[in-house]
């Protein structure tokens, strides 16, 4: 796996944790360094002040020995007069040179300071003026500045500790993120193996129910849907090629026969047969274009449609060989595309007219929160085993082929796709006689006519006049 610092999530998280840890630990380290220095300094000055206070009291009473003994860690002790002469001192302090030439003022007899001789080691001193008098002496007590204050060893130790902790934090983040992303790498590797020709592979699902596991499950579901869609597309392409090949082959054979045997073939019959084959090709191509449009983005927004009024109007303008009985109350409003719904109604009416013996019925009714458009006929009906198969593309039962050899076999498939696009359904339901196709669509609202009555109207063919018009029965 090739990656760079900028593209690796693992490296970015480790770097971010390292920088964050460095900032936080540096602040803590600086605080710790200052606290330790202040603590050590305070301890040293307190010890020096204790010793200086002890010998300043002795100096005021005149009981200071010539050689002042050391007290604890404080080995530098001197009593200096007003003329900077050393009166008494400890063994480690000079008998002639005072530890400091700083004299506390009369109004501030206690002084803490650090004395750093030129080129020498710094001293931490406590100076106490014996009295506010101008000729009062001063007692000095102190000790060399500890290494923790005079050198940078403390900073080096703290810095080393910070560097180790930052390294541990970054390395731990590297390991944890790497372990977290290990399933992602497995998913990536598996997806790279998946091709359009083989969609059967699935990504590994890690244990647990975290976000990565949910991602893997969703990816597998998407791959399953994609595999099904591709397989369906392949079957559709194969079936389409077969359905188009048949009329083209027949048309070519007839034309070749007419060209080869012009004296034996009736040209008018050949033309009529060719036109019939052309009509079938045109029907198939039109239905294929309709399927393509259904899968494309809808150019027009859906509208509110009174389903009863739409059905009554559409059936009213249709002609057929069998009378149609319509019961379509107004006020059942759905949201959809008018031309697509008209296409469904046309397909269902054409199917009912093709199989009916004496009557076709169209009803619109409400079933809870759905509007149901039922188209029935008194024909042979659809066997239960074929009720789902007839909605497949290019599937035509033997009875349908004999009644309408020029059909495309796509009408019911298109109708179901339109129903599903409207969040509805199209099914073949049980019927006492013949077939019953039920289109179910979700209701938006129920609108009543101004008179308050639901619109109900029925029509049938005017078989007396024979003009094919539908009249109110």
C-alpha positions in Angstrom: 0.0 0.0 0.0 1.5 3.3 -1.1 0.7 6.4 1.0 2.2 9.7 2.0 2.1 11.7 5.2 -0.6 14.0 3.8 -2.8 11.2 2.5 -2.5 8.7 5.4 -5.2 9.1 8.1 -3.0 7.0 10.4 0.0 9.4 10.0 -2.2 12.5 10.3 -3.8 11.3 13.6 -0.4 10.2 15.0 1.1 13.6 14.1 -1.9 15.5 15.5 -1.7 13.5 18.8 2.1 14.1 18.9 1.6 17.9 18.4 -1.2 18.0 20.9 0.8 16.0 23.5 3.8 18.2 22.9 1.8 21.4 23.6 0.1 20.0 26.7 3.1 18.4 28.1 5.3 21.4 27.4 2.9 23.6 29.4 2.9 21.0 32.2 6.6 20.7 32.1 7.2 24.4 32.2 4.8 24.7 35.2 6.6 21.7 36.9 10.0 23.3 36.3 8.9 26.6 37.8 7.3 24.9 40.7 10.3 22.8 41.5 12.6 25.8 41.2 10.4 27.9 43.5 10.1 25.1 46.0 13.9 24.5 46.2 14.6 28.3 46.3 12.1 28.7 49.1 13.6 25.8 51.1 17.1 27.2 50.8 16.1 30.7 51.8 14.1 29.4 54.7 17.0 27.4 56.0 19.4 30.4 55.5 16.9 32.7 57.3 16.6 30.2 60.2 20.4 30.2 60.7 20.7 33.9 60.2 18.0 34.6 62.7 19.6 32.3 65.2 23.0 34.1 65.0 21.6 37.6 64.7 19.9 37.1 68.1 23.3 35.8 69.5 25.1 38.8 68.0 22.8 41.3 69.6 23.6 39.7 73.0 27.3 39.4 72.2 27.6 35.7 72.6 28.8 34.8 69.1 31.9 32.6 69.0 34.9 33.6 66.9 34.4 30.4 64.8 30.7 30.0 64.1 29.7 26.4 63.8 27.9 25.3 60.6 24.2 24.6 61.0 22.8 21.8 58.8 23.5 22.6 55.1 24.2 26.2 55.9 28.0 26.4 56.2 28.6 30.0 55.2 27.9 32.3 58.1 29.4 35.8 58.8 28.9 38.7 61.2 30.0 41.9 59.4 30.3 45.3 61.0 29.2 48.7 59.5 32.6 49.1 57.9 32.4 45.8 55.9 34.9 44.0 58.3 34.3 40.4 59.1 33.9 40.1 62.9 33.1 36.4 63.2 32.7 33.7 60.5 32.2 30.0 60.1 34.9 27.7 59.0 33.8 27.6 55.3 33.4 31.4 55.1 36.2 33.9 54.6 37.7 35.7 57.7 38.4 38.8 55.7 36.1 39.2 52.7 32.4 39.5 53.4 29.9 37.3 51.6 28.2 40.3 50.3 28.6 44.1 50.3 24.8 44.6 50.3 23.5 46.0 53.6 19.8 45.8 54.3 18.3 49.3 54.9 17.1 50.2 58.4 13.4 50.0 57.4 13.8 46.5 55.9 16.2 44.5 58.0 15.6 41.1 56.4 16.9 40.7 52.8 17.0 37.6 50.5 19.1 37.7 47.4 21.5 35.7 45.2 25.1 36.9 45.1 27.1 35.8 42.1 30.8 36.7 42.4 32.6 37.4 39.2 33.5 34.0 37.7 32.4 32.2 40.9 29.5 30.0 42.0 26.3 31.9 43.0 25.4 32.0 46.6 21.9 32.2 48.1 22.1 34.5 51.1 19.9 35.7 53.9 21.1 39.1 55.3 19.7 40.4 58.7 20.5 43.9 60.0 21.1 43.7 63.7 19.3 47.0 64.4 18.1 50.1 62.6 21.0 52.0 64.0 23.4 53.4 61.3 26.4 51.5 62.8 24.5 48.2 63.1 26.2 45.1 61.8 24.8 42.5 59.5 24.6 38.7 59.8 24.9 36.8 56.6 23.9 33.1 56.2 23.8 31.2 53.0 24.9 28.3 50.9 25.9 27.7 47.3 23.0 27.7 44.8 21.9 24.0 44.3 22.6 22.4 41.0 18.9 22.2 40.3 18.9 26.0 40.2 22.3 26.8 38.9 22.2 24.4 35.9 19.7 23.2 33.3 19.6 19.7 34.4 16.1 19.9 35.6 15.0 21.2 32.2 16.9 18.4 30.4 15.2 15.8 32.6 11.7 17.3 32.0 12.4 17.8 28.3 13.5 14.1 28.0 10.4 13.0 29.8 8.2 15.1 27.6 9.9 13.7 24.4 9.4 10.1 25.6 5.7 10.8 26.5 5.1 12.5 23.2 6.7 9.5 21.4 4.6 7.1 23.4 1.4 9.0 22.7 2.1 9.2 18.9 3.1 5.6 18.7 0.0 4.5 20.7 -2.2 6.6 18.4 -0.4 5.1 15.4 -1.2 1.5 16.7 -4.8 2.3 17.7 -5.7 4.0 14.5 -4.0 1.3 12.5 -6.0 -1.3 14.3 -9.1 0.7 13.8 -8.4 1.2 10.1 -7.4 -2.4 9.4 -11.0 -3.4 8.5 -11.1 -0.4 6.2 -8.0 -1.5 4.4 -9.5 -5.0 4.1 -12.7 -3.4 2.6 -10.6 -1.3 0.2 -8.6 -4.3 -0.9 -11.8 -6.3 -1.5 -13.5 -3.5 -3.4 -10.5 -3.1 -5.7 -11.0 -6.8 -6.7 -14.7 -6.2 -7.6 -15.3 -5.6 -11.3 -18.4 -5.1 -13.4 -18.0 -8.6 -14.8 -18.0 -10.1 -11.3 -20.1 -8.5 -8.6 -20.4 -11.6 -6.4 -17.6 -10.6 -4.0 -18.5 -9.0 -0.7 -16.4 -6.9 1.7 -15.5 -8.5 5.0 -17.6 -7.3 7.9 -15.6 -6.7 11.1 -17.0 -7.9 14.5 -19.0 -5.5 16.5 -21.6 -2.9 15.5 -19.5 0.2 15.2 -19.5 2.6 12.3 -17.0 0.6 10.2 -19.1 -2.6 10.6 -22.2 -0.7 9.6 -20.2 0.7 6.6 -19.3 -2.8 5.6 -22.9 -4.0 5.9 -24.2 -1.1 3.9 -21.5 -1.7 1.2 -22.5 -5.4 0.9 -26.1 -4.4 0.6 -25.2 -1.9 -2.1 -23.2 -4.5 -3.9 -26.1 -7.0 -3.7 -28.4 -4.4 -5.1 -25.9 -3.5 -7.8 -25.4 -7.1 -8.7 -29.1 -7.6 -9.0 -29.5 -4.5 -11.1 -26.6 -5.5 -13.4 -27.9 -9.0 -13.7 -31.4 -7.7 -14.5 -29.9 -5.3 -17.0 -28.1 -8.2 -18.7 -31.2 -10.3 -18.8 -33.1 -7.3 -20.1 -30.5 -6.6 -22.8 -30.5 -10.3 -23.8 -34.3 -10.5 -23.9 -34.5 -7.2 -25.8 -32.0 -8.4 -28.4 -34.0 -11.6 -28.8 -37.3 -9.7 -29.1 -35.9 -7.3 -31.7 -34.2 -10.1 -33.6 -37.4 -12.0 -34.3 -39.3 -9.3 -36.2 -36.1 -8.1 -37.9 -35.3 -11.7 -39.0 -38.8 -12.3 -40.2 -38.8 -9.0 -42.1 -35.5 -9.7 -43.7 -36.6 -13.1 -44.8 -39.7 -11.8 -46.4 -37.9 -9.0 -48.2 -35.2 -11.4 -49.4 -37.9 -13.8 -50.7 -39.7 -11.0 -52.5 -36.4 -9.8 -54.1 -35.3 -13.4 -55.0 -38.7 -14.6 -56.4 -40.5 -11.5 -57.7 -42.8 -13.5 -59.9 -43.9 -15.9 -57.1 -44.4 -13.4 -54.2 -47.3 -11.0 -54.0 -45.6 -7.5 -53.4 -48.7 -6.1 -51.7 -48.8 -9.0 -49.2 -45.1 -8.5 -48.6 -45.5 -4.8 -47.9 -48.4 -5.5 -45.5 -46.4 -8.1 -43.6 -43.4 -5.7 -43.5 -45.6 -3.0 -42.1 -46.9 -5.3 -39.4 -43.3 -6.2 -38.4 -42.4 -2.6 -38.5 -45.3 -1.8 -36.2 -44.1 -4.4 -33.7 -40.6 -2.9 -33.8 -42.0 0.6 -33.3 -44.0 -0.6 -30.3 -41.0 -2.3 -28.7 -38.8 0.8 -29.3 -41.4 3.2 -27.9 -41.8 1.0 -24.8 -38.1 0.8 -24.3 -37.9 4.6 -24.5 -40.6 4.9 -21.9 -38.7 2.6 -19.6 -35.6 4.8 -20.1 -37.6 7.9 -19.3 -38.9 6.4 -16.1 -35.3 5.9 -14.9 -34.3 9.4 -15.8 -34.9 12.5 -13.7 -38.4 13.6 -13.9 -38.4 17.0 -15.8 -41.8 18.2 -14.4 -42.7 18.3 -10.7 -45.6 16.1 -9.5 -49.1 17.7 -9.2 -52.2 17.1 -7.2 -54.6 15.0 -9.3 -58.2 14.1 -8.6 -57.9 10.4 -9.5 -61.6 9.8 -10.0 -61.9 12.7 -12.4 -58.8 11.6 -14.3 -60.1 8.0 -14.7 -63.5 9.1 -15.8 -62.1 11.5 -18.3 -59.6 9.1 -19.7 -62.0 6.2 -20.1 -64.6 8.5 -21.6 -62.4 9.2 -24.6 -61.3 5.6 -25.1 -63.1 3.4 -27.6 -63.1 -0.4 -27.6 -65.0 -3.4 -28.7 -66.4 -4.2 -25.2 -68.6 -1.9 -23.1 -66.9 -0.3 -20.1 -68.7 0.3 -16.8 -67.1 3.2 -14.7 -67.6 4.1 -11.1 -65.2 6.9 -10.3 -66.1 9.2 -7.3 -64.4 12.5 -7.3 -62.5 13.8 -4.3 -59.7 11.1 -4.1 -56.6 13.3 -4.6 -53.2 11.8 -5.2 -49.8 13.4 -6.0 -48.2 12.3 -9.3 -47.6 12.8 -12.9 -50.7 13.0 -15.1 -49.2 11.6 -18.3 -47.6 8.6 -16.6 -50.9 7.7 -14.8 -52.7 8.0 -18.1 -50.2 5.6 -19.6 -51.0 3.1 -16.8 -54.7 3.4 -17.4 -54.3 3.0 -21.1 -52.3 -0.2 -20.6 -54.8 -1.6 -18.2 -57.8 -0.7 -20.4 -56.1 -2.1 -23.5 -55.3 -5.3 -21.6 -58.9 -5.6 -20.3 -60.4 -4.9 -23.8 -58.1 -7.5 -25.3 -59.2 -10.3 -23.0 -62.8 -9.4 -22.1 -65.7 -11.3 -23.5 -68.6 -8.9 -22.9 -67.8 -6.3 -20.2 -65.0 -4.2 -18.7 -65.3 -2.6 -15.3 -63.3 0.4 -13.9 -63.8 1.5 -10.3 -62.1 4.1 -8.1 -62.5 3.7 -4.3 -60.7 4.5 -1.1 -59.0 1.8 1.0 -57.8 3.5 4.2 -55.1 5.9 3.1 -54.9 4.6 -0.4 -56.9 5.2 -3.6 -57.5 2.0 -5.5 -58.2 1.9 -9.3 -59.5 -1.6 -10.3 -59.8 -2.6 -13.9 -61.7 -5.9 -14.4 -62.8 -8.0 -17.3 -64.9 -11.2 -17.8 -62.2 -13.0 -19.8 -60.3 -16.1 -18.9 -58.3 -14.4 -16.1 -54.7 -14.9 -15.0 -53.6 -18.1 -13.3 -52.1 -17.5 -9.8 -48.8 -18.9 -11.0 -48.6 -16.2 -13.7 -49.7 -13.2 -11.7 -46.1 -12.0 -11.0 -44.6 -13.3 -14.2 -46.7 -11.2 -16.5 -45.1 -8.1 -15.0 -41.7 -9.1 -16.2 -40.4 -7.5 -19.4 -41.3 -9.2 -22.7 -43.3 -11.9 -20.9 -46.4 -12.6 -22.9 -48.7 -15.5 -22.1 -50.0 -17.8 -24.9 -53.4 -16.3 -24.8 -52.0 -12.7 -25.1 -49.9 -13.7 -28.0 -52.8 -15.2 -29.9 -55.1 -12.1 -29.2 -52.4 -9.5 -29.9 -49.4 -10.8 -31.8 -48.1 -7.3 -32.3 -47.7 -6.4 -28.6 -44.3 -5.6 -27.1 -44.7 -7.4 -23.8 -43.6 -4.3 -21.9 -46.9 -2.6 -21.1 -47.5 -4.2 -17.7 -43.8 -3.9 -16.7 -43.9 -0.2 -17.5 -47.2 0.2 -15.6 -45.7 -1.4 -12.5 -42.6 0.8 -12.7 -44.8 3.9 -12.9 -46.9 2.7 -9.9 -43.7 2.1 -7.8 -42.4 5.6 -8.9 -45.6 7.0 -7.3 -45.0 5.0 -4.1 -47.8 2.7 -5.0 -48.3 -0.8 -6.3 -49.9 -2.7 -9.2 -51.1 -6.2 -8.6 -53.4 -8.9 -10.0 -56.0 -9.6 -7.3 -58.6 -12.3 -6.9 -61.8 -11.9 -8.9 -65.0 -14.0 -9.2 -64.5 -14.0 -13.0 -61.8 -12.8 -15.3 -58.9 -10.7 -14.2 -58.7 -7.8 -11.7 -55.8 -5.4 -11.9 -55.6 -3.1 -8.9 -53.5 0.1 -8.9 -53.0 1.4 -5.4 -51.7 5.0 -4.9 -51.3 6.9 -1.6 -53.8 9.6 -0.9 -52.9 13.2 -0.3 -56.3 14.6 0.6 -60.0 14.0 0.1 -61.8 16.8 -1.8 -65.6 16.9 -2.0 -67.5 18.4 -4.9 -69.4 21.7 -4.2 -72.6 19.8 -3.9 -71.2 17.5 -1.3 -71.8 14.4 -3.3 -69.1 12.1 -4.6 -69.0 12.0 -8.4 -70.1 8.6 -9.8 -70.7 8.0 -13.5 -70.8 5.0 -15.7 -70.4 4.7 -19.4 -70.8 2.0 -22.1 -70.5 1.7 -25.8 -73.3 3.0 -28.0 -73.4 -0.2 -29.9 -76.7 0.9 -31.5 -75.1 3.8 -33.3 -71.9 1.9 -33.8 -69.8 5.0 -33.7 -67.6 3.7 -30.9 -68.3 6.7 -28.6 -68.9 6.2 -24.8 -72.3 7.4 -23.6 -73.7 7.9 -20.1 -75.6 4.7 -19.1 
